[in-house]
Amino acid sequence: MADDEVQEAQSEETPAEEQQAGTTSAEETTPQAEESEQPAEAIAQAVEVGAVVGGTVQRITPYGAFIQLPDGKLGLVHISEIDRNYVKDVREHLREGDTVQSKVLAIKDDGKIDLSIKALQDPQPRIDRRRGSDPGFEQMLRKFMRQSEERQVDVKRSVMHKRK
């Protein structure tokens, strides 16, 4: 009977009191342990690689931003995945509380979610750098090549003249 009363007293304590006391009953640790084992599986079911998800910026760090997903999980958008252009400071592009769309790049074994905002942007325009696409440059190149050939001929003549 005394054991039952102790268990009832422990079960009536609030979580804050349990943290202060530093003890929890065996019954309460089992569900928490099960929850900590399931997140990777739950994440994989809730969010799929390649899916586009919306979320809110929760925290900004020097290396990226943590996004709160609708299912309550956090995902990281690395600084290199924020924009196609160079990102010096994450705070120049995102603010805490911003709502953003991102693409799920990967879900790691430990349950971490890699996100990308850059993957949803339009692809960079291809710059056609074929020869002959810029007439001004082509004209300057022809002039340079002609002058270079003339200089080479002059050098060869002077060398040949000195050998004789």
N, C-alpha and C positions, 0 to 999 in steps of 0.2 A: 504494500500500500504506500509506503514512503517513497518508493521509486516512481510510482504513478503520479504522486503529487509533485515531485521534482520535475518530471517531464511536462506536466501541465503548466507549471510555473514558467519553465523555459519557453514553452510554446506561446505563452501570453506576452513575452517580451517582444518589443518592436525591433525591427532590424537595426535601428540606431542604438538601442540599448544593447543589442547583441554585439555590435562593433565595439562599444565601450567596454563591455564585459570581456570581449575577446574570445567568447566561446559560442559554438552553435551546436545544436543537437545533430545526431547522426542522420535523422530523418530529413533535415533541411539541407544538409550538404549533398545528399544523393541527387536531388533534382537539379541543383546548381551544377554539379559535375556533369550530369547528362546534358545540360544546356551548353556547357563549354565544349563538349565533344561534338555537338550537332551543328554549330554555326557553319562550318565549311560545307556540309551537305545542304543545309537550308539555303545558304547563299547560292550554291550551284543551282538549286531548284528555282529560287526567286529571280535571279539575274543570270542571263546567259551571255556567253562571250559573243560579241558582235551586236548585242542589243543596244538600242538608243534609250537612255534613261534620263529623266530630269532629276534635279537635286538642288540642294541649297548649300552654298559655301559655308562651312562651319568654322574652319580654322585655316589660316594662311601661314605657311612656313617659308624659309628661304629656298627650299627645294621643290615647292609645289603647294597645292591646296587640297584640303580634305573636304569631300562633298558628302553630305547626308543624303542618302538615297531614300525613296519613298518607303521602302520596307524597313527603314531604321538603321541600315548598315552604313558604314563609312567607306568611301573609296578615295583613292589618291589620284589626282591629276598631277603628274610630274611637270616640272617647269618646261621641259622640252615638248610637252604635249598640250600646251596652252594655246599657242599660236604658231602659224607657219613662219612668221618673222621672229627674229631674235628677241627673247624676253630677258631683260636685265633684272627686272624686279616683278614678282608676281602681283604685287599690289597695284602696279600700273594697269593691269588687265582685269583683276578680280577684286571684289570687296567682300567682306564677311556679310552674309545675308543675301547675296546675289543668287538668283535662280538661274541655273545653267543647264543646257542639254549636253550630254556627253555620251561617248560610245565606250562600251566595256571592251577593253583590250584583252584582259586576262583575269582569271581567278586563280590565285595561287593555292597550294595545298594547305597553307595555314589560314586560309580564309580571306586574305588580303585581296582587294579588288583594284585593278589598274584601270584607270579611265583616261580618255582623250577627248579634248574639245577640238583639237586640231583636225582630227579624223572626220569631223562633220563639216569642216570648212570646204569651200569650193577648191578644187585642185589648182595649183599654181599655173598660171598661163605659161604655155611653152614658148620660149623665145627662139625664133627661127634664126640660127646663126650660120646658115649656109653661105658659102661664098657667093658674092654677087648680089646680096640682099641690100647692101648699102652703097649706092653709087658714089657718094662722096669719099667713103673709105677706099673703095676700089681705085678711084682716081689717085688718091694719095699713095696707095700701095704701088701702082704702076710707076709713078714718078720716082719713088724711092728705089724701086728695082732698077730703073734705067740709070739713075745716078750711081747706084752701087756697082752696076756692071761697068760703067765708064771709069770709075775709080779703080776697079780691079784690072782693067785693061791698061791704065796708066801705070799701075804698080808693076805689072808684068813687063811692060816696055822698059821701065827704069831698071829692073833687075836684070833683064836680058842685055841691056846696054852696058851695065857694069861688069858682066861676066866676060864680055868680049874684049 
